[in-house]
Amino acid sequence: IFTERFDGFLAPSQPMTLRLHHLIQHIGLMLGGNPGATLCRKLGIWVSKDSVLRRILQLSPSPTEPLEVIGIDDWAYRRGQRYVSVK
């Protein structure tokens, strides 16, 4: 079978365009699985909540700078009193 490659438009063996793939990723990042799938359905994109979450998991984490300060917020209740430690 001979097929034509559409670089920058379609990834090989993918059922959707790269633009649609990125749109679902952004919706998933903003809303999550179930709400993201609901918004996609209202926009006419029929995907499941698992598909939305799978698109999010395909993102690679961006490199970050080394941490200089780590803040720790911790609180607990003990016999009606509140103990709080910050940083």
PDB file of N, CA, C and O in Angstrom:
ATOM      1  N   ILE A   1       0.856  -1.172   0.000  1.00  0.00           N
ATOM      2  CA  ILE A   1       0.000   0.000   0.000  1.00  0.00           C
ATOM      3  C   ILE A   1       0.898   1.230   0.000  1.00  0.00           C
ATOM      4  O   ILE A   1       1.807   1.359   0.820  1.00  0.00           O
ATOM      5  N   PHE A   2       0.625   2.114  -0.925  1.00  0.00           N
ATOM      6  CA  PHE A   2       1.379   3.358  -0.995  1.00  0.00           C
ATOM      7  C   PHE A   2       0.520   4.479  -0.444  1.00  0.00           C
ATOM      8  O   PHE A   2      -0.618   4.676  -0.871  1.00  0.00           O
ATOM      9  N   THR A   3       1.073   5.206   0.502  1.00  0.00           N
ATOM     10  CA  THR A   3       0.337   6.335   1.079  1.00  0.00           C
ATOM     11  C   THR A   3       1.208   7.567   1.050  1.00  0.00           C
ATOM     12  O   THR A   3       2.436   7.484   1.055  1.00  0.00           O
ATOM     13  N   GLU A   4       0.565   8.694   1.020  1.00  0.00           N
ATOM     14  CA  GLU A   4       1.279   9.962   1.033  1.00  0.00           C
ATOM     15  C   GLU A   4       1.407  10.466   2.460  1.00  0.00           C
ATOM     16  O   GLU A   4       0.441  10.402   3.220  1.00  0.00           O
ATOM     17  N   ARG A   5       2.563  10.960   2.839  1.00  0.00           N
ATOM     18  CA  ARG A   5       2.804  11.506   4.173  1.00  0.00           C
ATOM     19  C   ARG A   5       2.414  12.974   4.197  1.00  0.00           C
ATOM     20  O   ARG A   5       2.716  13.719   3.266  1.00  0.00           O
ATOM     21  N   PHE A   6       1.747  13.383   5.257  1.00  0.00           N
ATOM     22  CA  PHE A   6       1.356  14.760   5.450  1.00  0.00           C
ATOM     23  C   PHE A   6       2.082  15.295   6.685  1.00  0.00           C
ATOM     24  O   PHE A   6       1.487  15.418   7.756  1.00  0.00           O
ATOM     25  N   ASP A   7       3.357  15.610   6.532  1.00  0.00           N
ATOM     26  CA  ASP A   7       4.147  16.090   7.657  1.00  0.00           C
ATOM     27  C   ASP A   7       3.611  17.432   8.153  1.00  0.00           C
ATOM     28  O   ASP A   7       3.325  18.331   7.363  1.00  0.00           O
ATOM     29  N   GLY A   8       3.480  17.550   9.472  1.00  0.00           N
ATOM     30  CA  GLY A   8       2.972  18.767  10.072  1.00  0.00           C
ATOM     31  C   GLY A   8       1.458  18.853  10.114  1.00  0.00           C
ATOM     32  O   GLY A   8       0.903  19.771  10.718  1.00  0.00           O
ATOM     33  N   PHE A   9       0.788  17.911   9.481  1.00  0.00           N
ATOM     34  CA  PHE A   9      -0.668  17.912   9.472  1.00  0.00           C
ATOM     35  C   PHE A   9      -1.230  16.645  10.116  1.00  0.00           C
ATOM     36  O   PHE A   9      -2.110  16.714  10.975  1.00  0.00           O
ATOM     37  N   LEU A  10      -0.720  15.503   9.698  1.00  0.00           N
ATOM     38  CA  LEU A  10      -1.138  14.214  10.251  1.00  0.00           C
ATOM     39  C   LEU A  10       0.087  13.445  10.712  1.00  0.00           C
ATOM     40  O   LEU A  10       1.084  13.373   9.994  1.00  0.00           O
ATOM     41  N   ALA A  11       0.018  12.874  11.900  1.00  0.00           N
ATOM     42  CA  ALA A  11       1.071  11.972  12.355  1.00  0.00           C
ATOM     43  C   ALA A  11       0.813  10.603  11.732  1.00  0.00           C
ATOM     44  O   ALA A  11      -0.340  10.248  11.490  1.00  0.00           O
ATOM     45  N   PRO A  12       1.864   9.830  11.468  1.00  0.00           N
ATOM     46  CA  PRO A  12       1.642   8.505  10.870  1.00  0.00           C
ATOM     47  C   PRO A  12       0.774   7.622  11.761  1.00  0.00           C
ATOM     48  O   PRO A  12       0.979   7.569  12.974  1.00  0.00           O
ATOM     49  N   SER A  13      -0.174   6.945  11.175  1.00  0.00           N
ATOM     50  CA  SER A  13      -1.075   5.988  11.841  1.00  0.00           C
ATOM     51  C   SER A  13      -1.914   6.625  12.937  1.00  0.00           C
ATOM     52  O   SER A  13      -2.230   5.967  13.928  1.00  0.00           O
ATOM     53  N   GLN A  14      -2.274   7.869  12.783  1.00  0.00           N
ATOM     54  CA  GLN A  14      -3.116   8.551  13.761  1.00  0.00           C
ATOM     55  C   GLN A  14      -4.468   8.870  13.132  1.00  0.00           C
ATOM     56  O   GLN A  14      -4.526   9.242  11.960  1.00  0.00           O
ATOM     57  N   PRO A  15      -5.564   8.731  13.896  1.00  0.00           N
ATOM     58  CA  PRO A  15      -6.889   8.961  13.330  1.00  0.00           C
ATOM     59  C   PRO A  15      -7.319  10.430  13.323  1.00  0.00           C
ATOM     60  O   PRO A  15      -8.421  10.742  12.872  1.00  0.00           O
ATOM     61  N   MET A  16      -6.466  11.338  13.815  1.00  0.00           N
ATOM     62  CA  MET A  16      -6.852  12.747  13.872  1.00  0.00           C
ATOM     63  C   MET A  16      -5.676  13.635  13.507  1.00  0.00           C
ATOM     64  O   MET A  16      -4.522  13.207  13.539  1.00  0.00           O
ATOM     65  N   THR A  17      -5.982  14.871  13.160  1.00  0.00           N
ATOM     66  CA  THR A  17      -4.933  15.821  12.816  1.00  0.00           C
ATOM     67  C   THR A  17      -4.177  16.246  14.066  1.00  0.00           C
ATOM     68  O   THR A  17      -4.661  16.085  15.186  1.00  0.00           O
ATOM     69  N   LEU A  18      -2.988  16.789  13.860  1.00  0.00           N
ATOM     70  CA  LEU A  18      -2.193  17.267  14.984  1.00  0.00           C
ATOM     71  C   LEU A  18      -2.886  18.439  15.683  1.00  0.00           C
ATOM     72  O   LEU A  18      -2.793  18.580  16.903  1.00  0.00           O
ATOM     73  N   ARG A  19      -3.575  19.273  14.915  1.00  0.00           N
ATOM     74  CA  ARG A  19      -4.279  20.413  15.498  1.00  0.00           C
ATOM     75  C   ARG A  19      -5.393  19.963  16.439  1.00  0.00           C
ATOM     76  O   ARG A  19      -5.568  20.536  17.515  1.00  0.00           O
ATOM     77  N   LEU A  20      -6.137  18.952  16.043  1.00  0.00           N
ATOM     78  CA  LEU A  20      -7.194  18.408  16.896  1.00  0.00           C
ATOM     79  C   LEU A  20      -6.599  17.722  18.126  1.00  0.00           C
ATOM     80  O   LEU A  20      -7.144  17.822  19.225  1.00  0.00           O
ATOM     81  N   HIS A  21      -5.487  17.031  17.935  1.00  0.00           N
ATOM     82  CA  HIS A  21      -4.795  16.376  19.049  1.00  0.00           C
ATOM     83  C   HIS A  21      -4.373  17.413  20.097  1.00  0.00           C
ATOM     84  O   HIS A  21      -4.579  17.204  21.293  1.00  0.00           O
ATOM     85  N   HIS A  22      -3.787  18.527  19.655  1.00  0.00           N
ATOM     86  CA  HIS A  22      -3.360  19.580  20.579  1.00  0.00           C
ATOM     87  C   HIS A  22      -4.556  20.270  21.238  1.00  0.00           C
ATOM     88  O   HIS A  22      -4.474  20.661  22.402  1.00  0.00           O
ATOM     89  N   LEU A  23      -5.655  20.422  20.516  1.00  0.00           N
ATOM     90  CA  LEU A  23      -6.850  21.020  21.094  1.00  0.00           C
ATOM     91  C   LEU A  23      -7.388  20.160  22.233  1.00  0.00           C
ATOM     92  O   LEU A  23      -7.754  20.683  23.285  1.00  0.00           O
ATOM     93  N   ILE A  24      -7.437  18.845  22.030  1.00  0.00           N
ATOM     94  CA  ILE A  24      -7.910  17.941  23.077  1.00  0.00           C
ATOM     95  C   ILE A  24      -6.949  17.955  24.266  1.00  0.00           C
ATOM     96  O   ILE A  24      -7.388  17.874  25.413  1.00  0.00           O
ATOM     97  N   GLN A  25      -5.642  18.059  24.006  1.00  0.00           N
ATOM     98  CA  GLN A  25      -4.674  18.159  25.099  1.00  0.00           C
ATOM     99  C   GLN A  25      -4.920  19.405  25.944  1.00  0.00           C
ATOM    100  O   GLN A  25      -4.918  19.331  27.173  1.00  0.00           O
ATOM    101  N   HIS A  26      -5.131  20.540  25.299  1.00  0.00           N
ATOM    102  CA  HIS A  26      -5.353  21.792  26.029  1.00  0.00           C
ATOM    103  C   HIS A  26      -6.656  21.750  26.822  1.00  0.00           C
ATOM    104  O   HIS A  26      -6.708  22.210  27.963  1.00  0.00           O
ATOM    105  N   ILE A  27      -7.688  21.209  26.226  1.00  0.00           N
ATOM    106  CA  ILE A  27      -8.964  21.082  26.950  1.00  0.00           C
ATOM    107  C   ILE A  27      -8.783  20.162  28.151  1.00  0.00           C
ATOM    108  O   ILE A  27      -9.293  20.447  29.234  1.00  0.00           O
ATOM    109  N   GLY A  28      -8.066  19.071  27.967  1.00  0.00           N
ATOM    110  CA  GLY A  28      -7.820  18.141  29.066  1.00  0.00           C
ATOM    111  C   GLY A  28      -7.000  18.766  30.180  1.00  0.00           C
ATOM    112  O   GLY A  28      -7.260  18.510  31.356  1.00  0.00           O
ATOM    113  N   LEU A  29      -6.014  19.580  29.831  1.00  0.00           N
ATOM    114  CA  LEU A  29      -5.208  20.245  30.850  1.00  0.00           C
ATOM    115  C   LEU A  29      -6.028  21.243  31.654  1.00  0.00           C
ATOM    116  O   LEU A  29      -5.815  21.403  32.856  1.00  0.00           O
ATOM    117  N   MET A  30      -6.954  21.907  31.001  1.00  0.00           N
ATOM    118  CA  MET A  30      -7.763  22.915  31.685  1.00  0.00           C
ATOM    119  C   MET A  30      -8.878  22.303  32.524  1.00  0.00           C
ATOM    120  O   MET A  30      -9.157  22.782  33.623  1.00  0.00           O
ATOM    121  N   LEU A  31      -9.523  21.246  32.017  1.00  0.00           N
ATOM    122  CA  LEU A  31     -10.728  20.739  32.665  1.00  0.00           C
ATOM    123  C   LEU A  31     -10.584  19.348  33.267  1.00  0.00           C
ATOM    124  O   LEU A  31     -11.276  19.031  34.235  1.00  0.00           O
ATOM    125  N   GLY A  32      -9.717  18.519  32.731  1.00  0.00           N
ATOM    126  CA  GLY A  32      -9.613  17.155  33.221  1.00  0.00           C
ATOM    127  C   GLY A  32     -10.352  16.187  32.314  1.00  0.00           C
ATOM    128  O   GLY A  32     -10.688  16.521  31.178  1.00  0.00           O
ATOM    129  N   GLY A  33     -10.603  14.983  32.824  1.00  0.00           N
ATOM    130  CA  GLY A  33     -11.167  13.911  32.007  1.00  0.00           C
ATOM    131  C   GLY A  33     -12.624  14.060  31.663  1.00  0.00           C
ATOM    132  O   GLY A  33     -12.966  14.286  30.502  1.00  0.00           O
ATOM    133  N   ASN A  34     -13.508  13.937  32.662  1.00  0.00           N
ATOM    134  CA  ASN A  34     -14.953  13.987  32.404  1.00  0.00           C
ATOM    135  C   ASN A  34     -15.424  15.350  31.891  1.00  0.00           C
ATOM    136  O   ASN A  34     -16.103  15.402  30.865  1.00  0.00           O
ATOM    137  N   PRO A  35     -15.087  16.458  32.570  1.00  0.00           N
ATOM    138  CA  PRO A  35     -15.524  17.754  32.049  1.00  0.00           C
ATOM    139  C   PRO A  35     -14.923  18.069  30.684  1.00  0.00           C
ATOM    140  O   PRO A  35     -15.571  18.701  29.850  1.00  0.00           O
ATOM    141  N   GLY A  36     -13.679  17.629  30.453  1.00  0.00           N
ATOM    142  CA  GLY A  36     -13.054  17.854  29.152  1.00  0.00           C
ATOM    143  C   GLY A  36     -13.767  17.107  28.045  1.00  0.00           C
ATOM    144  O   GLY A  36     -13.972  17.647  26.957  1.00  0.00           O
ATOM    145  N   ALA A  37     -14.149  15.862  28.316  1.00  0.00           N
ATOM    146  CA  ALA A  37     -14.883  15.075  27.317  1.00  0.00           C
ATOM    147  C   ALA A  37     -16.256  15.689  27.056  1.00  0.00           C
ATOM    148  O   ALA A  37     -16.737  15.674  25.923  1.00  0.00           O
ATOM    149  N   THR A  38     -16.890  16.230  28.103  1.00  0.00           N
ATOM    150  CA  THR A  38     -18.202  16.878  27.931  1.00  0.00           C
ATOM    151  C   THR A  38     -18.079  18.103  27.042  1.00  0.00           C
ATOM    152  O   THR A  38     -18.900  18.302  26.147  1.00  0.00           O
ATOM    153  N   LEU A  39     -17.052  18.937  27.278  1.00  0.00           N
ATOM    154  CA  LEU A  39     -16.856  20.117  26.432  1.00  0.00           C
ATOM    155  C   LEU A  39     -16.538  19.707  24.999  1.00  0.00           C
ATOM    156  O   LEU A  39     -17.032  20.324  24.055  1.00  0.00           O
ATOM    157  N   CYS A  40     -15.724  18.680  24.831  1.00  0.00           N
ATOM    158  CA  CYS A  40     -15.403  18.207  23.482  1.00  0.00           C
ATOM    159  C   CYS A  40     -16.664  17.763  22.745  1.00  0.00           C
ATOM    160  O   CYS A  40     -16.822  18.052  21.559  1.00  0.00           O
ATOM    161  N   ARG A  41     -17.565  17.060  23.441  1.00  0.00           N
ATOM    162  CA  ARG A  41     -18.813  16.631  22.808  1.00  0.00           C
ATOM    163  C   ARG A  41     -19.653  17.827  22.387  1.00  0.00           C
ATOM    164  O   ARG A  41     -20.275  17.808  21.325  1.00  0.00           O
ATOM    165  N   LYS A  42     -19.675  18.883  23.226  1.00  0.00           N
ATOM    166  CA  LYS A  42     -20.439  20.082  22.860  1.00  0.00           C
ATOM    167  C   LYS A  42     -19.821  20.800  21.665  1.00  0.00           C
ATOM    168  O   LYS A  42     -20.514  21.496  20.924  1.00  0.00           O
ATOM    169  N   LEU A  43     -18.500  20.625  21.481  1.00  0.00           N
ATOM    170  CA  LEU A  43     -17.821  21.217  20.332  1.00  0.00           C
ATOM    171  C   LEU A  43     -17.881  20.320  19.094  1.00  0.00           C
ATOM    172  O   LEU A  43     -17.410  20.701  18.022  1.00  0.00           O
ATOM    173  N   GLY A  44     -18.467  19.119  19.249  1.00  0.00           N
ATOM    174  CA  GLY A  44     -18.585  18.208  18.115  1.00  0.00           C
ATOM    175  C   GLY A  44     -17.421  17.257  17.974  1.00  0.00           C
ATOM    176  O   GLY A  44     -17.259  16.630  16.927  1.00  0.00           O
ATOM    177  N   ILE A  45     -16.600  17.136  19.014  1.00  0.00           N
ATOM    178  CA  ILE A  45     -15.469  16.212  19.009  1.00  0.00           C
ATOM    179  C   ILE A  45     -15.853  15.042  19.904  1.00  0.00           C
ATOM    180  O   ILE A  45     -15.980  15.213  21.117  1.00  0.00           O
ATOM    181  N   TRP A  46     -16.035  13.881  19.342  1.00  0.00           N
ATOM    182  CA  TRP A  46     -16.501  12.740  20.116  1.00  0.00           C
ATOM    183  C   TRP A  46     -15.310  11.943  20.626  1.00  0.00           C
ATOM    184  O   TRP A  46     -14.762  11.097  19.919  1.00  0.00           O
ATOM    185  N   VAL A  47     -14.922  12.224  21.853  1.00  0.00           N
ATOM    186  CA  VAL A  47     -13.851  11.488  22.526  1.00  0.00           C
ATOM    187  C   VAL A  47     -14.337  11.083  23.909  1.00  0.00           C
ATOM    188  O   VAL A  47     -15.243  11.705  24.464  1.00  0.00           O
ATOM    189  N   SER A  48     -13.733  10.043  24.459  1.00  0.00           N
ATOM    190  CA  SER A  48     -14.094   9.609  25.803  1.00  0.00           C
ATOM    191  C   SER A  48     -13.192  10.304  26.815  1.00  0.00           C
ATOM    192  O   SER A  48     -12.191  10.922  26.452  1.00  0.00           O
ATOM    193  N   LYS A  49     -13.563  10.193  28.092  1.00  0.00           N
ATOM    194  CA  LYS A  49     -12.742  10.797  29.138  1.00  0.00           C
ATOM    195  C   LYS A  49     -11.369  10.145  29.184  1.00  0.00           C
ATOM    196  O   LYS A  49     -10.379  10.807  29.492  1.00  0.00           O
ATOM    197  N   ASP A  50     -11.300   8.850  28.880  1.00  0.00           N
ATOM    198  CA  ASP A  50     -10.014   8.168  28.867  1.00  0.00           C
ATOM    199  C   ASP A  50      -9.119   8.672  27.741  1.00  0.00           C
ATOM    200  O   ASP A  50      -7.903   8.759  27.905  1.00  0.00           O
ATOM    201  N   SER A  51      -9.715   9.004  26.599  1.00  0.00           N
ATOM    202  CA  SER A  51      -8.928   9.546  25.495  1.00  0.00           C
ATOM    203  C   SER A  51      -8.362  10.914  25.849  1.00  0.00           C
ATOM    204  O   SER A  51      -7.225  11.229  25.498  1.00  0.00           O
ATOM    205  N   VAL A  52      -9.146  11.720  26.537  1.00  0.00           N
ATOM    206  CA  VAL A  52      -8.668  13.042  26.955  1.00  0.00           C
ATOM    207  C   VAL A  52      -7.499  12.874  27.920  1.00  0.00           C
ATOM    208  O   VAL A  52      -6.482  13.554  27.781  1.00  0.00           O
ATOM    209  N   LEU A  53      -7.630  11.985  28.889  1.00  0.00           N
ATOM    210  CA  LEU A  53      -6.552  11.761  29.853  1.00  0.00           C
ATOM    211  C   LEU A  53      -5.312  11.164  29.182  1.00  0.00           C
ATOM    212  O   LEU A  53      -4.185  11.482  29.563  1.00  0.00           O
ATOM    213  N   ARG A  54      -5.519  10.305  28.193  1.00  0.00           N
ATOM    214  CA  ARG A  54      -4.382   9.713  27.476  1.00  0.00           C
ATOM    215  C   ARG A  54      -3.594  10.783  26.735  1.00  0.00           C
ATOM    216  O   ARG A  54      -2.367  10.716  26.675  1.00  0.00           O
ATOM    217  N   ARG A  55      -4.290  11.778  26.165  1.00  0.00           N
ATOM    218  CA  ARG A  55      -3.603  12.872  25.475  1.00  0.00           C
ATOM    219  C   ARG A  55      -2.764  13.691  26.452  1.00  0.00           C
ATOM    220  O   ARG A  55      -1.682  14.161  26.099  1.00  0.00           O
ATOM    221  N   ILE A  56      -3.258  13.865  27.683  1.00  0.00           N
ATOM    222  CA  ILE A  56      -2.498  14.616  28.691  1.00  0.00           C
ATOM    223  C   ILE A  56      -1.239  13.844  29.075  1.00  0.00           C
ATOM    224  O   ILE A  56      -0.171  14.435  29.231  1.00  0.00           O
ATOM    225  N   LEU A  57      -1.361  12.530  29.227  1.00  0.00           N
ATOM    226  CA  LEU A  57      -0.214  11.723  29.625  1.00  0.00           C
ATOM    227  C   LEU A  57       0.861  11.666  28.549  1.00  0.00           C
ATOM    228  O   LEU A  57       2.011  11.345  28.849  1.00  0.00           O
ATOM    229  N   GLN A  58       0.513  11.969  27.304  1.00  0.00           N
ATOM    230  CA  GLN A  58       1.493  11.960  26.226  1.00  0.00           C
ATOM    231  C   GLN A  58       2.387  13.190  26.254  1.00  0.00           C
ATOM    232  O   GLN A  58       3.417  13.218  25.580  1.00  0.00           O
ATOM    233  N   LEU A  59       2.014  14.203  27.020  1.00  0.00           N
ATOM    234  CA  LEU A  59       2.849  15.393  27.127  1.00  0.00           C
ATOM    235  C   LEU A  59       4.123  15.066  27.883  1.00  0.00           C
ATOM    236  O   LEU A  59       4.096  14.321  28.862  1.00  0.00           O
ATOM    237  N   SER A  60       5.217  15.611  27.437  1.00  0.00           N
ATOM    238  CA  SER A  60       6.470  15.415  28.169  1.00  0.00           C
ATOM    239  C   SER A  60       6.652  16.590  29.129  1.00  0.00           C
ATOM    240  O   SER A  60       6.341  17.728  28.780  1.00  0.00           O
ATOM    241  N   PRO A  61       7.149  16.322  30.326  1.00  0.00           N
ATOM    242  CA  PRO A  61       7.344  17.417  31.273  1.00  0.00           C
ATOM    243  C   PRO A  61       8.421  18.374  30.780  1.00  0.00           C
ATOM    244  O   PRO A  61       9.429  17.952  30.213  1.00  0.00           O
ATOM    245  N   SER A  62       8.197  19.661  30.999  1.00  0.00           N
ATOM    246  CA  SER A  62       9.178  20.647  30.570  1.00  0.00           C
ATOM    247  C   SER A  62      10.322  20.707  31.571  1.00  0.00           C
ATOM    248  O   SER A  62      10.104  20.532  32.770  1.00  0.00           O
ATOM    249  N   PRO A  63      11.532  20.950  31.096  1.00  0.00           N
ATOM    250  CA  PRO A  63      12.664  21.023  32.026  1.00  0.00           C
ATOM    251  C   PRO A  63      12.530  22.233  32.939  1.00  0.00           C
ATOM    252  O   PRO A  63      12.095  23.303  32.513  1.00  0.00           O
ATOM    253  N   THR A  64      12.903  22.052  34.177  1.00  0.00           N
ATOM    254  CA  THR A  64      12.806  23.133  35.147  1.00  0.00           C
ATOM    255  C   THR A  64      14.186  23.448  35.705  1.00  0.00           C
ATOM    256  O   THR A  64      15.116  22.648  35.605  1.00  0.00           O
ATOM    257  N   GLU A  65      14.292  24.623  36.289  1.00  0.00           N
ATOM    258  CA  GLU A  65      15.541  25.010  36.924  1.00  0.00           C
ATOM    259  C   GLU A  65      15.641  24.319  38.283  1.00  0.00           C
ATOM    260  O   GLU A  65      14.617  23.937  38.850  1.00  0.00           O
ATOM    261  N   PRO A  66      16.841  24.153  38.810  1.00  0.00           N
ATOM    262  CA  PRO A  66      16.979  23.533  40.132  1.00  0.00           C
ATOM    263  C   PRO A  66      16.273  24.356  41.205  1.00  0.00           C
ATOM    264  O   PRO A  66      16.257  25.585  41.143  1.00  0.00           O
ATOM    265  N   LEU A  67      15.700  23.688  42.171  1.00  0.00           N
ATOM    266  CA  LEU A  67      14.977  24.354  43.253  1.00  0.00           C
ATOM    267  C   LEU A  67      15.952  24.947  44.253  1.00  0.00           C
ATOM    268  O   LEU A  67      16.942  24.316  44.621  1.00  0.00           O
ATOM    269  N   GLU A  68      15.663  26.167  44.688  1.00  0.00           N
ATOM    270  CA  GLU A  68      16.494  26.811  45.703  1.00  0.00           C
ATOM    271  C   GLU A  68      15.818  26.770  47.069  1.00  0.00           C
ATOM    272  O   GLU A  68      16.482  26.568  48.086  1.00  0.00           O
ATOM    273  N   VAL A  69      14.501  26.959  47.096  1.00  0.00           N
ATOM    274  CA  VAL A  69      13.749  26.979  48.344  1.00  0.00           C
ATOM    275  C   VAL A  69      12.542  26.076  48.175  1.00  0.00           C
ATOM    276  O   VAL A  69      11.845  26.139  47.163  1.00  0.00           O
ATOM    277  N   ILE A  70      12.300  25.242  49.164  1.00  0.00           N
ATOM    278  CA  ILE A  70      11.120  24.389  49.162  1.00  0.00           C
ATOM    279  C   ILE A  70      10.263  24.794  50.350  1.00  0.00           C
ATOM    280  O   ILE A  70      10.727  24.753  51.490  1.00  0.00           O
ATOM    281  N   GLY A  71       9.029  25.181  50.101  1.00  0.00           N
ATOM    282  CA  GLY A  71       8.113  25.556  51.173  1.00  0.00           C
ATOM    283  C   GLY A  71       7.250  24.378  51.572  1.00  0.00           C
ATOM    284  O   GLY A  71       6.756  23.643  50.717  1.00  0.00           O
ATOM    285  N   ILE A  72       7.069  24.200  52.858  1.00  0.00           N
ATOM    286  CA  ILE A  72       6.260  23.097  53.362  1.00  0.00           C
ATOM    287  C   ILE A  72       5.124  23.684  54.190  1.00  0.00           C
ATOM    288  O   ILE A  72       5.372  24.349  55.196  1.00  0.00           O
ATOM    289  N   ASP A  73       3.913  23.451  53.787  1.00  0.00           N
ATOM    290  CA  ASP A  73       2.736  23.842  54.555  1.00  0.00           C
ATOM    291  C   ASP A  73       2.191  22.584  55.211  1.00  0.00           C
ATOM    292  O   ASP A  73       1.866  21.611  54.531  1.00  0.00           O
ATOM    293  N   ASP A  74       2.094  22.606  56.499  1.00  0.00           N
ATOM    294  CA  ASP A  74       1.623  21.436  57.217  1.00  0.00           C
ATOM    295  C   ASP A  74       0.721  21.903  58.347  1.00  0.00           C
ATOM    296  O   ASP A  74       1.038  22.874  59.034  1.00  0.00           O
ATOM    297  N   TRP A  75      -0.392  21.226  58.544  1.00  0.00           N
ATOM    298  CA  TRP A  75      -1.270  21.569  59.646  1.00  0.00           C
ATOM    299  C   TRP A  75      -1.944  20.318  60.144  1.00  0.00           C
ATOM    300  O   TRP A  75      -2.171  19.372  59.390  1.00  0.00           O
ATOM    301  N   ALA A  76      -2.254  20.322  61.392  1.00  0.00           N
ATOM    302  CA  ALA A  76      -2.913  19.168  61.994  1.00  0.00           C
ATOM    303  C   ALA A  76      -3.773  19.643  63.146  1.00  0.00           C
ATOM    304  O   ALA A  76      -3.499  20.680  63.750  1.00  0.00           O
ATOM    305  N   TYR A  77      -4.809  18.885  63.448  1.00  0.00           N
ATOM    306  CA  TYR A  77      -5.668  19.197  64.592  1.00  0.00           C
ATOM    307  C   TYR A  77      -5.351  18.226  65.727  1.00  0.00           C
ATOM    308  O   TYR A  77      -5.185  17.026  65.508  1.00  0.00           O
ATOM    309  N   ARG A  78      -5.272  18.762  66.936  1.00  0.00           N
ATOM    310  CA  ARG A  78      -5.028  17.905  68.089  1.00  0.00           C
ATOM    311  C   ARG A  78      -5.828  18.437  69.270  1.00  0.00           C
ATOM    312  O   ARG A  78      -5.538  19.513  69.793  1.00  0.00           O
ATOM    313  N   ARG A  79      -6.797  17.705  69.669  1.00  0.00           N
ATOM    314  CA  ARG A  79      -7.672  18.064  70.783  1.00  0.00           C
ATOM    315  C   ARG A  79      -8.190  19.494  70.679  1.00  0.00           C
ATOM    316  O   ARG A  79      -8.141  20.264  71.638  1.00  0.00           O
ATOM    317  N   GLY A  80      -8.684  19.825  69.501  1.00  0.00           N
ATOM    318  CA  GLY A  80      -9.309  21.129  69.324  1.00  0.00           C
ATOM    319  C   GLY A  80      -8.348  22.263  69.063  1.00  0.00           C
ATOM    320  O   GLY A  80      -8.796  23.392  68.862  1.00  0.00           O
ATOM    321  N   GLN A  81      -7.041  22.021  69.055  1.00  0.00           N
ATOM    322  CA  GLN A  81      -6.071  23.071  68.769  1.00  0.00           C
ATOM    323  C   GLN A  81      -5.506  22.864  67.372  1.00  0.00           C
ATOM    324  O   GLN A  81      -5.451  21.743  66.867  1.00  0.00           O
ATOM    325  N   ARG A  82      -5.095  23.949  66.767  1.00  0.00           N
ATOM    326  CA  ARG A  82      -4.541  23.883  65.407  1.00  0.00           C
ATOM    327  C   ARG A  82      -3.048  24.171  65.471  1.00  0.00           C
ATOM    328  O   ARG A  82      -2.643  25.205  66.000  1.00  0.00           O
ATOM    329  N   TYR A  83      -2.233  23.280  64.945  1.00  0.00           N
ATOM    330  CA  TYR A  83      -0.793  23.473  64.865  1.00  0.00           C
ATOM    331  C   TYR A  83      -0.421  23.695  63.408  1.00  0.00           C
ATOM    332  O   TYR A  83      -0.776  22.895  62.542  1.00  0.00           O
ATOM    333  N   VAL A  84       0.281  24.761  63.143  1.00  0.00           N
ATOM    334  CA  VAL A  84       0.603  25.123  61.760  1.00  0.00           C
ATOM    335  C   VAL A  84       2.102  25.363  61.658  1.00  0.00           C
ATOM    336  O   VAL A  84       2.681  26.028  62.516  1.00  0.00           O
ATOM    337  N   SER A  85       2.730  24.836  60.631  1.00  0.00           N
ATOM    338  CA  SER A  85       4.128  25.163  60.350  1.00  0.00           C
ATOM    339  C   SER A  85       4.214  25.542  58.872  1.00  0.00           C
ATOM    340  O   SER A  85       3.715  24.821  58.008  1.00  0.00           O
ATOM    341  N   VAL A  86       4.840  26.657  58.596  1.00  0.00           N
ATOM    342  CA  VAL A  86       5.007  27.141  57.235  1.00  0.00           C
ATOM    343  C   VAL A  86       6.482  27.321  56.970  1.00  0.00           C
ATOM    344  O   VAL A  86       7.183  27.963  57.753  1.00  0.00           O
ATOM    345  N   LYS A  87       6.958  26.766  55.883  1.00  0.00           N
ATOM    346  CA  LYS A  87       8.342  26.838  55.441  1.00  0.00           C
ATOM    347  C   LYS A  87       9.210  26.065  56.301  1.00  0.00           C
ATOM    348  O   LYS A  87      10.418  26.014  56.074  1.00  0.00           O
TER     349      LYS A  87
END
